[in-house]
Amino acid sequence: MMKIFFCLTAFATAGLFAGPTPVTYHKDVEPVLQARCQGCHRPGEAAPFSTLSYKDVRPWAKAIKAAVVARKMPPWFADPSVGHFRNNPSLSQAEIDSIVKWVDTGAPEGDAKDAPPPRQYVEGWNIGNPDVVFEMPIPFEVPAEGAVAYQWIVLPTGLTEDKWIQGVEVRPGDRSVVHHVIAFYRRPGSKWLLDAQPGVPVAKASGAPEGGMSDGAIGGYAPGIPPRVLSEGRAILLPKGSDLVLQMHYTASGKAARDQSKVGVVFARQPPRERAFGLAVANGRFVIPPKDGSHRVDAEVTLASDVRIVDFTPHMHLRGKSFEYRAVFPDGRVETLLRVPKYDFNWQLTYQLAEERVFPKGTRIEGTACFDNSPNNPSNPDPNAEVRFGDQTWDEMMVGFFGIVIDPGMSPGRLIERPRRESQSSE
Ligand code: HEC
């Protein structure tokens, strides 16, 4: 569509038509904002202004131009020369040019009859109407100042049969203090957080909780992260009798606040063909020396069976500088799967492979993280600190999550072969 329009504009300015076709909001800009911005830029979502109407957008025209020209918005950090990702929201050059031209010619509204039909949003949810909502029964009081330990909240589901989750969305109660939420599930009989009263927050560091971690996470929240909606035929298993466990990371904002977050779930209408599951390459034993501007940390796992990998979610904290995933095939061939050259802690993005592939048994998945603990890193909370693995943002993490899909009847216990090897070096 855009391409065609641009050809026409080129003709028009070449004098074939009476005058140049003006670039207008309704005709040219609104379709782009609708497709690429409204997900976050609308009331109740993470972004600072709405893009639902001309009136909302007009005061932000110059800022929008600056953000799209710099490719700051929409947020996306994958090196375009490595791999293809189905959820890459980046604007085409033609779309950027069109926005620039619109702003430079006074950001005219144009004719409302040129507008695309408005998109329908369910108020308060991005996954459609949830089948069930699990909410913190009592609010958590976040102090005005100081570090807040991770809070763990057990929410019984009351499910009497296995359920397959198609979509899950974690909604913070008060965005100003919720740094992130991870929603796990806990199987019946698990010893994890056994002493916790349902709904009552328990303060404790994350690490590996005694009794072992649960079977895994079903979803999470961090600013600007879209909710998890799985493609048709694919779902996450929520075993009957499970509880949800929320890991809440609150950060004081200078003002005391109360938060009551919730998790909305849409169940699959039919039994799935594939079960979605998460694995990771992770290293928890690094030490980043003070002022080191380029500290490398590696981790790897070897696949114990053929595994279909569908996405990647690199996770580091404020000193995270870059992250890379590689596959080393059984024949020794190495392929880079994702490269994030400029990691940004504020955007915990998932990169979904355009072409989901089966990696054969024996493939090594490697992760390489680079940390910047120098004073040149503007986000660095303290360049003089020796930094280790930990929960708080002034600690670090090195986790390369990767999403896989398996046969719904298969046990996820047999997916990884050897214990991971961890290594690090400073350059
Ligand atoms: C994934 C969510 C998301 C998407 C998609 C997104 N934004 Fe944003 N945007 C944000 C958030 C959150 C902020 C505030 C934090 C920041 O500035 O980094 C922001 C900030 C901005 C700002 C800066 C405001 C300022 O303070 O100067 C502009 C301009 C902007 N977005 C434009 C856009 C445009 C145009 C699009 C679509 C082409 C878009 N955004 C898509 C989440 C998003």
Residues whose N, C-alpha, C, O or C-beta is under 5 A from the ligand:
A	BS01	HEC	R36 C37 C40 A46 A47 P48 A63 I64 A67 M73 P74 G224
